[in-house]
């Protein structure tokens, strides 16, 4: 018989990028309410986001299409 392993608790790690403060704040509040979703950070600037994403390595980056 194979030994039992504890189930790994995993969350989806998210980073937000948007320069529209209304959407930005609403998206951050929504992500914060989702189970198993961890908001790693948020930024309004692409260059800053690239630095954070390189360091934090999120699973998902939610970004505005037009900035």
Secondary structure, DSSP 8 states (H G I E B T S, - for coil): -----------EEEEEE-S-HHHHHHHHHHHHHSTTEEEEEEES-HHHHHHHHHHH--SEEEE-S--
